[in-house]
Amino acid sequence: MIKNFFLTALRSLMRAKGYALINVGGLCLGLACAMLILLFVKDELSYDRFHPNESRIYRIVSGSLGEGGIPQMDSNTGYFQGPKFTAGVPGIETFVRVMGGSGDLKWGREIKSQELLYVDSNFFSVFRFPLLAGNARAALLDPHSVVVSEDLAKKQFGTQDALGKIISIKTQDQFVPYTVTGVSKRCPLNSSIKFDLLLPLRVSREDEESNLNWFSFFLNTFVVLRPHAEVKTVEARIKSVYESDAKEAIKTIREKYGGKALMFYALQPLTDMHLNKDLPAQNGLFDASNSMYSLLLSAIALFILLIACINFVNLMLGRSMKRAKEIGVRKVAGSSRRQLVLQFMGESLILCLIAFCLAIGLVQMLLPLFNSLSNKSLSISYLLDWKLVAEFVGLFLATGILAGFYPALVLSNYNPVQTLTNRFRLAGKNYLQKSLVVLQFVMASFLIMSTWIISRQFDYLTKQKLGYDDSSLVTINKGNLKRTEARLFEQELLKDKDIQGVAPKNQDFWYTVAKVNGDSILSFCYMTVNESFLPLLHIPIVKGRNFSSEFPSDSTNSVLVNEAFVAKAGWKNPIGQQVNFWTRKNKEVYTVVGIVKDYHFQPLDSKIGPELFTMKAGNDYGSVYIKIRPTSETSSLAYIKKTFTGLFPLSPYTYHFKDEENRQHFEAESKWKQIMLFGALLTIFVSCIGLFSLSVLSAERRTKEIGIRKVMGASVSAVVRLLSSDFIRLVLISLLVTIPAAYLAANDWLDHYAYHTKLNAWIFAGASVLVIAIALSVVSVQAIRTAVANPVKSLRTE
């Protein structure tokens, strides 16, 4: 019987090759998208789960109550939290600290900057990173030992057999030899901890004894809980240890900085870091992500798969008239309804099986493109995972049953007498079929509108004026750059006619606090610059003056602040106001001499905050901004490199263009813009092939009616309007549902950005016109073909 069902199903599909092809094509696309998304989501959820005790590994995070009593969390800790809590909390078995950094490495005569991690000696006991060579327990015990990855060993030594090799690493302005004591296997792709170089984390006796290190945060501290330890109990005990051990330090900090808020600590599961937006993998940890990406991709895949299933149901119902007589004959011959249901379900599963096999091949073809869009390195080998195979099989069965069950019930319920005497008509007004058409266009138009809005937001972020000129601006990092070194570097650079200006500043962004208006404490970004910085970047002074060499006191007691600083401080007359950098031992008071116009010193997804500029003589620089003449990049960069390496032979040379750095901040938005565009195109494509098929079936049903209308004098345009109006009406209904839903979703999404584009009515109107035009063009193709057909042939059809 099963063989008969199978053969009959194949014959039925071969008799309607066009409809079978449409169904297989739609299902193939839907299944391929779902498979790709399953691979993506599996990878996202698998991060850091390969460690043996991953369920017992937690990261210590800290928090304090901010404005309005809202907790402000931070994933960084310092030297103290690991050893102090391990010693005082019975539920903690051990700890390991991980700190990101970079070092200058000397390979022969070449000096390169290398990302590295400083870790405690028990690192390999807590985390599962197998060593290809060396003793995991002893590899990091010696202060001058180093563990390298197999990739770095091959790159620098030409072999994995690097034990005993020497690497020179710059320490306090001189290169110190370190011995390779371990070669680690390449870190898994789904790991938040990735490294090519591991160095022992060394804590000085002074730092071990300074109780103020309770309030120094710059590294990640992981703890391993004992089996059966309760997280809440451990956190309560941590609170007790902190309040007891840090009592004096808390008192000192309160006297120094004021305030009454007490810090608190919590435990974050290791496996929570990757997708946690508030406490992400950072400071030496990699691949911080957002669960929103998985949800967004899953929604796209679900939309496409659902639309493919809707097409299947609609086409099966649409073809019911052609199969009515077949069903009548089967029933008269003795087929039960159960057998007919199995027959039609078999056809559905065969179609799904064909689509499923084709989808696997399509996934393999699309993986490189998908990896490029999603910044992943996914492989078809992921399919070997039994859980994922089970998910794919479940996806196949669910799709086949979902797509075939309802049509099977409808078709198997036909009255045999009516079908055999040509008196059969599909009952009702096809509300289900029409509802499914509306639903698929709701999803398609929603994706089109979402893609349009995401594209506008990305364009806004990348084209918005930043408040300073970042064109032809080269940035170079040089740690601990002294004032004399910066001055000499500037003088040498300006000897080249293509160098238009040079300005040093501190590296990255520093944040600190100071007192304003007496005892009010204000947090702000702290910038060390010289008098050339603001003019070089074309950042205007809106009140007061810039730093100047004509005022020697500018390097001792003068500061500039931005407009956001003035607003936060509540100053009406900011010039002459004082900023107090106080400590327990002394007090440094600076006078505001100028107000800088607000500019986006951080990406546009962050609101412009208070910023203070100083020329304090004791502060070193860390970066140099160099303005070059446009179109002189090649010669200017060569001269800059020659000058830098000549003055600083022991420092690695790297450069960046500031405008490219700014664009890279929104690389993720650019990728998601492309993903959404592909998703929208696929969705509208699958919707349109279904709509086209339905228009063909509709025309076939009304062949004789159209012939009569043409004989009675109906024009081609009138027939086209007749055949198209029903479908366009359904599309208009879908837009009435989509527009408010898309508006609410877009409004909520844009609220996550400090600066965003505005939602205008024409966005939704334009998207609606596009959807209607696409639907109308698809339906009109078949409508025109039917309208121009010979009415004589139409009247002869049965």
N, C-alpha and C positions, 0 to 999 in steps of 0.2 A: 504493500500500500504506500509506504514511504517513497519507494522508487517511482511509483506512478505519480504521486504528488509532485515529485521533483521534476519528472519529465514534462508533466502538464504545465507546471510553472514556467519551465524554460521555453516551451512552445508558445505560451501566452506572451512572454516577454519578447520573443523573436518576432511575433506578429505585430508588435507595437514598438519597433526599434527606437523610434524618435522619443517616445515618452520614457522608455527604459533608459535611454541615454541621458535625458534630462534629469531623471530621478537619480541615476548613478552619479552623474556629475555633481549635482547639488549635494547629495549625501557625502560624496568623496571630499568636497571642499569643507563641508561642515565637520566631518570626522577628522580631517587633517588639521584643521584649526584647533579642535578639541584636544588632539594628541599633542600638538606643539605646546598648548597651554598646560596640559598635564605635566609635560616634561619640565616646563618653567616652574610651575607651582611646586612640583616634587623637589626640584633643586633648591628653591627658596626655603621650603620647610625642612630640608635635610641639613641645613647649615649647623655645623658643630655637633652633630649627633653621632659622629664616629668615635668619639672618645669613650673609653670603657666605662667611666663613672660620670658620664655627662649629666645624669639626673641629680647628682650630688654636688656638681660644680656650680658655684654662684659667684657673681661679681659684686663686690661691696660698692654701693653707690651712696652718695651723700645728698642731703637736702636741707633747705632752710625755708622759712616762711617769708614770702615776698610781700609786695603791696597787696592789700586786700586779703591777707591771710592765705594767698595761693602758694602752695608748695613749689619751690624751684629746685629741680633735681639736677645733679651733676654726676657723671659717671667716673670722674677722676678722684683719686685718693692720693695719699702721700706715703712716706716711709713707714709711718707708725701703725696704720690701721691693721695691716696684715699680722705682724708679730704681736701687737698688743691684744687684739681680739682672739687670736689663736691661743695665747697664753691664758686669757681670762674667761674664755667661753668653752665649756666642756663639749658642746655640740660640734665644735670645729676641729677637724682632724689635722689639717695642714693648710698652708697658704703659699701662693706664688705671685710675685709682682712682675708686671710686664710694662716696659716703658719704650715708646717709640723714639727714634732719633735718627740722625744721619752722621756719618763720619767721613773723613777724607782718607782714602786708601792709596798707598803708593805701590804701583806694580812696575818694577824696573824704574824707568824715568818718568813714567806716566802717573799723574795724580787724578783720581776720580772721586766724585762724591757718591756715597753708597748709603741707601736706606738700611737701617739695622734695628735690632731689638736688644734692649738690656733686660735680662731676666735673672731670677734667683736660680741657684744651682740645682734645685729639685724640679726644674721646669719639665724635664722628660718623665718624671714620675707622676706628674699630674695630668699632662697632656700626651696624647698618643701621636707622636711624630717619630716613627722608627728611624734608627740610625743604620746606615749602610756600613759604617765603620766607626769604631770607637765605643767606649763604655758610657752608656746613658747616665749612670749614676755619678760618674766621676768626671764627665766631660767638661763641666763648668765650675769645678772646684778651684782651679788655679786662677788667680786674678788676671793672668795674661794668657788665658786660653780662649779659643774661639771655635765655634761650630759653624760650618758652612753647609749650604745646600748642595746637592749633587749638580745642579745647574751652574752654580758659581764655581765649583771645583773644576768642572769640565771647561768652563769658559776661561778661567785664569791659569789653571795648571795642566789643562789638556787631558785630565784623567780624574776618575773618582777617587783614586788612591792618593788622597791628599793629606793623610795623617802625618804629622810631624813637619809639614810645610810651614813656612813663615809668612805672615801677612803684616805689613807695616801700617799701623793705624795712627792717625794724628791725635796726640793727647797733649793739651796745654802747649801748643805751638811747636811741638816736636814729634817726629814719627817714632813710635814705640813698637818693637817686634812682638807679635802675638803668635802663639803656636796653635795650629789646627789640631784639635783633640777629638773632633767628630765630624762625620759627613752625614747629613740628614737626607732622607728621601724627600723628593719633591712634595711640598704641602698639597693636600687635597684642594680642589677648586672650591669645594663648599666649606671652606674653613675661614673663620674671621681672623684667625692668626696665620699670617703668611710671612715667611722670612727667607732671606738668603744668607744672613749673617747674624749670629747670636753671640752676645758678649755678656760676661757675668755682671750682674748689678752690684755695685760696691757702694756701701754706705759708710761715710766717715764717722769716726768716733764723736765728732762735734755734732753731727746730725742725729746720731743715736741718743745723745744726751740732751738735746734741745727740745724741751717740751712744746715749743711753739710750732714744731713740725706737725702737730695735730691740725694745723690750719694751712698747710702747704699741700696743694693738690696738683699733680702733674703726671700720674701714672695709673695703670689699671691694677687693682688687687683682686685676685681670685682666691676663694677659699673652697675647700672640700669638706662638706659636712659628713659627720659620722653616719653610718647606716641607721635608719629609723629616727634620725634627729628631726624635730619639727621646726620648720622655718620661722614661725611666729615666736616660738620659745627662744630660738637663737637670736632673733632680732631684739627681743626684750632684754636678753642678757647682754647683748652688744651695747644697748642704750645704757645699761647700768655701768658697764666697764668704762665707757666713754665719759660719763658724767663724773665718775670717781677718779679716773686716771688723769683726765684733762682739766680737772677743777681749777688748778692754778693757771693753766694756759688760758682757759675761758675768762678768768678774772682779768688777766693781763690784756687780752684782746678787747674786752669791754672797756677797760680804762683807756686803751689806745685809740679805739675806733668808735666807741659808744655803741648804743643799741642794746636791746635785751633779748633778741632772738637767739635761741639755742639750736645748734645744728642737730640733725638726727641722721641715722644711718639705716639702710635697708639692704636686702639681698635681691639681686636680679639673676634669674636663671641664665646660665651660659647660653642656652638655646633661644633665649628671648632677645639677645642683642641684635641679631641681624635685621629683624623686622621692626624693632622698636624705634619710633621716630623721636621720642623724647630722650631716650638713653641709648644712643646708637653705638655701633662699633667704631671707636675712634682712638686717637692718640696711640698709634702703633698697630691698631686693629683695622681690618679692611672690609670692603664690600657692604657698608651700611646700606640698607634698602628700606623699602616702605611697603607694608602690606597692601596699600592702595593699588600698587602695580599689579599684584596677583588678582585682586578683585576686579580691576579694570579689564585685564586680559581675559579673565574667566567670563566676564559679562559679554565681551565681544564674541568669544567662542560659543557661548550658550546662544547668543542671538543668531549666529550663522547656522548652528546646528538646528535650532528650533525652526528657522525659516525653511531649511532644507526638509525637515519633517512636515512642515505645513504644506510645502509644495507637493510632497508625496501624497498626503491625505487629500488635498484638493484635486490632484490629477486622478487618483483612484476613484474619487466620487464623480469627477467630471466624465470619466470614461465608462461610468456605470451603464449608460444607455447602450453603448456598443456591446457590453457583455451581458445585457439583460436576457437575451435569448439563450445564450450559453448556460446561464444559471437556471433558466426554466427547464431546459433539456436535462440538465444534471439532476434537478429535483424530481422530474417525472421518471427518470431512470433509477431513482431510489436513493440518491445522495441525501444524507441528513444534513441539518444545519451545521452540526459539529464538524462534519467532514469538509463542508464548504469553508467554514472558518479556518480550519487547518490548511486548506488549499491556498486561500488568500494570504494567510500568515506566512505560509511557505514561500510564496512569491516575494513577500516583503523581506523575509530573512535572506533569500537568495540575492536580492538587489543589495541589501545591506552588506552581505558577505563580499560581493564583488567590489562595492564601494570601499569597504574596510581594507581589502587587500591593496586596492589602488591608492588609498590614503596613506598606507605605510610607505609606499614608494614615493609619494608626493612629499611626505614629511622628510624623507632622506634628502630629496632634492632641495627643499626649502630651508633645511637646517642652517646652512651657512648664512643665508640672508637673515633668518630669524635671530641667529647669534649676533650678527652685526647690529641689528636693531635693538636687541635687548641687553647688549653687553654681557653675553653669556658665552660659555664654551660647551654647550650641550652636545651630546653624542647619541646616536641611535643605540649605542650599547646600553643606555639607560633602560631600554626595552627588556633587557635581560633580568631586570629586577622583577621578582615574582609578584610583588604587590602591584607594580605598575602594569604588568601583563594582566593581572586579575582586573585592574581598573579598566584596561582597554577592552577586555572581553565583556565586562559589565556594560561598558559604553556601547559596544556592538549590539548586545542583546536588548539594552534599553531603547536604542535607536530603532531597531527592527520592530520591537513590540509597540513602541509609541507610534511609529509611522503606520503600522499595518493593522493594529487591533480594531480601531473604529471603522475604517473602510470594510474590513472583513465582516463585522457585525451588520453593517448596512447592506452590503451586497448579498450576504447569505439570507437576508430576510425578504427578498423579492418574492412576489406572488407568481408562481409558474404559469397560471392560466393567462394572466394579463400580459406577461412577457411573451408568451408564444402566440398570442392573438394581436400583437402590436398595439395593445391598449394600455401599455405600461407608461407611466410618467413618474419621475422622481418626485415624491410627495413633499409638500411644504414649500417654503420660500428660500430654502438653502441658507438659513441663518448661520449655521455652523461654518459653511464654506465662506460666506461673506465675512464672518467674524475673524476667521483665520487670515483672510486677505488683509483685513484692517490691522490685525496684530502684527503681521510681518512688515507692513509698511510703517507701523508705529516704531518698530525696532530699527528699521533701515533709516527712517528720517531722523530718529533720535541720534543715531551715530553720526549722520551727516552734520546735524546742528552742533553736536559736541565737538566734532573734528574742526569745524569752522571756528568755534570759539577758542579751542586750544591753539589753533594756528594764529589767531589774532593776539592771544595772550603772549605767545612766544615772540611774535613780531614786536609786540609792545616792549617786552623785556630786553630784546636785543637792539632795538632801534631808539629806545628812550634816551634822551639826553642825560648824561651822568652828572653834569655840573662841572666837568673838567675835560680837557682835551687829552684823549688817550691815543691819538693817531701818531704814528712814527715814534712811539715812545718805547725805548728798550729798558728793561729792568735787569739788574745784575745783583745777586746776593753775595755778600762778603761778611761773614760773621765777625763781630768785635772790631769793626772798622774804626780806627782812631781818627780824631779830628785832623791830625797832621797828614795821615794817610789819605783821607778823603780829599783834603785840599790839594795834595800833590797829584792824585789821580785826576781831579777836575782840571788842573792846570795842563796836564799832559794831553788830556782828551780834547780840550779846546784849541789845541794847536792844529787840529784837522779842520779844514773849512766846512766839512759836511756835518760836524757836530755843532748843533745850535744852542745847546744848553745842558748843564749837568746839575743835579740836586741830590744830595744824600738824605736818607731818612732811616728810622729804625726798621728792623726786619719784622714783617708780619704786623699784627695789631696787638698792642698792649692795653690792658684795661686795669684801672685802679680806682681809688676813691679819694675824695678830699672834702674839706669842709667849706661851705659857702654860707653867707648870711649868718655868721656866728657859728652855730653848732650843727646846721643842716648838712647831712652827708649826701654827696652826689657821686654816682658812678659814671665813668666816661672812658672813652678811648683816648689813650695818651700817646701823642706823636712827637718824636724828636726830629726836628728838621733844621734847615738853615734858611737864610733870607731868600734863597733862590727857588725854594720849593714851590710856593704858591704861584709866583709869576710863570714858572716853567710849565705848570699844568693849567694856566689861565684860570685860576680860582680867584674870584674877586674878593676884595675887602669891602664890606658894606658900611663899616663905620670904624673910625680910628685909623690905625696905620699898620703896615707890615713890619716884621723884624727888619732891622737895619744895622749895618756896621757903624753907622754914625752914633748909635746909642750903645755904648759898652755894657750898660746895665741890662740889655736884652738877654744876655747869656747868664744872668744871675737872678733877676727877679721880675722878668716880664713874660707874659703868656698871651697867646691868642686863643679865642674860643669860637665855636661855630654858633649859628643861630639856634640850633636845637639845645645847646648848652645854656644859652641865655633864657630860652623859654622854660627849660626845666628848673633853672635857678630862680625864675620869676623876677628877673631884673628888668626895670624900666629904663634905667640909665647904666648900661653895662660897663662903659669905659671908666676905668678907675676902681672897679670892684676888685675884691681880693679873693684869692683861692689859697686855702691853708692846707699844705701837706704836712700834717703833724705826726710826730712820733712821741714815744714816751720820753725820749731824751732831748729832742730839739723840735723846733717848729720852723718850717720853711713857708714863707708867705710870698705869693706872687701877685703882681698887679696886671689886670687885663688892659692891654693897650690897643687891641683891635678885634673886630668881629668878622669872622670869615663866613661867606655865604655858604649855606648848606650844600653839600655835594654828596654823591653816593660813593663813599669810601669803601662800602661793602656792597655785595650784589643786591639787586632790586627786590629780592625776596625778603630782605631785612629792612626795617624802617630806619631812617636816618636817626642816629642817636647822638647824644652829647659827645663833643670831641674837643680836645685841648691840645694846643701846639706849644712846644717849648724849645728853647735853644740851650738848655742847661748844659754847662760845660762838662759835667761829670758823666753824661750819657754818651755811650758809643752809638755809632750807626750800624746798620746791618744790610741796607740795600742802597743802590744808586740808580736814579732815574736819569736816562740819557735821551735827549731829544735829537733825532737825526734828520737830515734833509730828506724829504720824500724822494723816492727812486734811487737813493744812494745806499740801499740796504747792504749790498754785497761788499762794497769798499768800506763802509762805515763799520760793519760788524768785524771785518778783518782787522781794522785799525784798533777797535775796542779790545779785541782778543789779544792782539800783540801788546798793547799797553798794559792790560791787566796781568797777563802772564809775566811780563817784564818786571812789574812792580811787586806782584804777589806770587812768586814761583811755587810756593808751598800750598796754595789754595786752588781748589778746582774751579774751572771757569764754566759757567752755564749762563745762558741769557734767555729772556722771554720778551715777546712783544706784549705790551699791556693790553692792547685791544683784543688780542687773541686770548689772553687770560680771562678777560671779561666775558668773552663769548663762551669759553669753556665752562663757566659757572652754570650755563643753561643748556649744557649738552644733554642732560637727562630730558629736559622739556623738548628738545629737538628730536630725540629718539621717539618719545611718546607721541609727538606730533605725526611722525611718519607711521608709527604703529596704528594710530587711530585712523589715519588716511587709508592705509591698506585694509583695515577692518571695515571701514565705511564702504570702500569700493567693492570688497567681497560681498558684503551684506546686500548692497543695492543690486549687484550682479545676480546673486542667487534669487533675490526677490523678483528681478525682471524676467529671468528665464521661467520662473513659475507663472508670472503674470502673462507672459507670452503664450505659454502652453494653455492656460485657462481661456485666453482670448481665442485660440484656435478651436478649442472644444466648444466654446460658446457659439462661434460662427458655424461649426458643423451642426450643432443642435438646431440652429435657426435657418438652415440652408433654404428649406422650402418657403418659410416666411419671407426671407429676403427676396427670393425669386418672385413671389406674388407682389411684394411692395414695388419691385422694379417694373414689373409689367403694368402696375397701376400708376406708374409715373414718378416714383421716388427717385431723387437724384443720388449721385454717388456720395456727395457730402452729407445728405440726410441719412444714408445708410451707415456711413462712418460714425456720425454722431450717435446713432441708435446703438451701435455695437460698443462704442467707447464710453458712453455716458454712465453706465452702471459701474464700470471699474473706476472711472475718475471720481465718481461720487464716493466710493469706498476709500480712495486715497485722501479725499478732502476730510472725511470723517477721521481718518488716522491722524491727520495733521492737527485737528482740533484737540485730540488727546495728547499729541506729542509736544506741542508748543509750550503749554504750561509746565509739563513735566521737565522738559529740557531747560526751561528758564529757571526753575527751582534748583535743579541739579547744578547748572552752571553758576548760579549765584552762590551756592554753598561752596563750590570748588574755588571760585575766585576769591572768596573771603579768606582763604589760606595764604594769599599773597598780600604783602604790605602795600604793594602798588600793582594795580591791574587795570586792564582795559574795561570800558563801559559796555554794558549790554544794551544794544539799540534794537528797536523794533525791526529795522531793515535786515538785521542778521537773520531773524526767524522768517521774515517775509522772503528774503532771497533764497534761503534754504528750502522754503515751501515751494517757491516757483520752480526751483531746480528739481525737486521730487516730482512735482506734477508734470513737468516737461519730460522727464525720463519716462514716467509711467505712460504718458500720452503717446510718446514716440514708439514705445514698445507695443502698446495696444493697437495703434493706428496702422502698423505694418500689416497685420492680419486683417484688420477691418477694411483697409483699402483693397487688399487682394480679393476679399469676399465681395466687396461692393462692385468691383469692375468685372466680376465673373459673368458668364453668359447665363441669363435667367432661365433659358430653356433647359440647360443641364440641371439647374437647381430644382426645377419643377418635376424632373424625372426621378429625383432621388427618393429613396424610401427611408 
